[in-house]
């Protein structure tokens, strides 16, 4: 089974920029992708912080589409313990560390457009209890 967790950058790439790279990765999924409650929070912040009405409208659309996907909560002590382990690396912000911890605990492939996620994975000494997650970095296309 190929289950995927989409991070904020992948969702924005998919919805706002119609990223062919993210679509190609999602074509491999055998079940519906999920998003984390952390990503929903980041998208909600993006709506609230949008500097213009036009940007707020676009961000609200992304938020609304994202909330139609299954939302993975930050559930249980195991995810919190893994977050503590992943936090041994300071290469990523708190939100990315929660996403990686959720991917590890729930055995999900993390899909992102953030190239820094690979260095986060490479920076940590993974263990039998906390194996390195599968992280797919799609090239971000801006323009």
SULWO-V213970 format. One line per field, one symbol per residue. ss: DSSP state (H for helix, E for strand, C for the rest). A space follows every 10 residues. Layout:
ss=???
This chain:
ss=CCCEEECHHH HHHHHCCCCH HHHHHHCCCC CCCEEEHHHH HHHHHHHHHC CCHHHHHHHH HHHHHHCCCE EECCCHHHHH HHHHHHCCCC CCCHHHHHHH HHHHHHCCEE EECCCHHHHH HHHCCCCCCC CCCCEEECCC CCC
